[in-house]
Amino acid sequence: MSVLRALVTRPAAQAADWVARLREAGVDAHALPLIAIAPPTDVAAVREAWAALPDQRLAIFVSPNAVERFMAARPTGVAWPPALQAGSTGPGTTRALRAAGVPAAQIVEPAADGAQFDSEALWQRLDGRLERGARVLVVRGDGGRDWLADRLRAHAAEVSFVAAYRREVPRQGAGERALLQRALDEPRTHVWCFSSSEAIDNLELLAAPGVDWSPARAIVSHARIAERARRLGVGQVVPSAPDVTAVGACIQSMTP
């Protein structure tokens, strides 16, 4: 196992998967979720989105959580519409779509060898593929970036949103609090794996005031997340492609 302890901060379901795969690669990985996923405020809106799904040209899912929570509200006996494309922002979201029964031929996703898996990368695959006036549903959590929706509207698409879940600051158990405190007490033997700026926001809330973050180190999957980590004061911020192999290699290249 690697000398450094890697803290995977994704929501619990995704964190468990990443921890298992990182450990297979020889990394001492541990789950410390910094975002909790909760049911949507407006459950009826999710049901209405399902009823209107056959009228959509494209349904975009921003994360695996968006897929799982939206599919959990699927009416009994209702199949994915045969003419409906599903937009995915990355491999994890694509795996969730496939697991939910969406045919691979109907999934549009970023290039597998792309440097980023995000809205911008998905747009590169969508640009020029949608006709004017196409109806597009964006399935996401409460709030979120509107960058992709703005691009779609600029190309005359009719965009609507549904919040399939809420993001919250997690309620930590004794084990998670102990893991967090150890990481704060021994920053040089830990590395934070951040895939969301919101996770860093929540970490700042959960940590005691006055923490010196300068000895800390983090692996980040996007420039926006790197910027947020540096604002927190993290001393070493390392960019990485957002996949297990790349993150594992980054961790194993570090020394305490």
HELIX and SHEET records of a PDB file:
HELIX    1   1 ALA A   12  GLU A   24  1                                  13    
HELIX    2   2 VAL A   43  ALA A   51  1                                   9    
HELIX    3   3 LEU A   53  ASP A   55  5                                   3    
HELIX    4   4 PRO A   64  ALA A   72  1                                   9    
HELIX    5   5 PRO A   91  ALA A   99  1                                   9    
HELIX    6   6 ALA A  104  GLN A  106  5                                   3    
HELIX    7   7 SER A  119  LEU A  126  1                                   8    
HELIX    8   8 TRP A  147  ALA A  154  1                                   8    
HELIX    9   9 ALA A  174  ASP A  185  1                                  12    
HELIX   10  10 PRO A  187  THR A  189  5                                   3    
HELIX   11  11 SER A  197  LEU A  206  1                                  10    
HELIX   12  12 ALA A  223  LEU A  232  1                                  10    
HELIX   13  13 VAL A  244  SER A  253  1                                  10    
SHEET    1   A 5 ASP A  28  ALA A  31  0                                        
SHEET    2   A 5 ARG A   5  VAL A   8  1                                        
SHEET    3   A 5 HIS A 190  PHE A 194  1                                        
SHEET    4   A 5 ARG A 217  VAL A 220  1                                        
SHEET    5   A 5 GLN A 236  PRO A 239  1                                        
SHEET    1   B 6 ALA A  36  ALA A  38  0                                        
SHEET    2   B 6 GLU A 158  GLU A 168 -1                                        
SHEET    3   B 6 ARG A 135  GLY A 141  1                                        
SHEET    4   B 6 LEU A  58  PHE A  61  1                                        
SHEET    5   B 6 GLN A  85  SER A  88  1                                        
SHEET    6   B 6 ILE A 107  VAL A 108  1                                        
END                                                                             
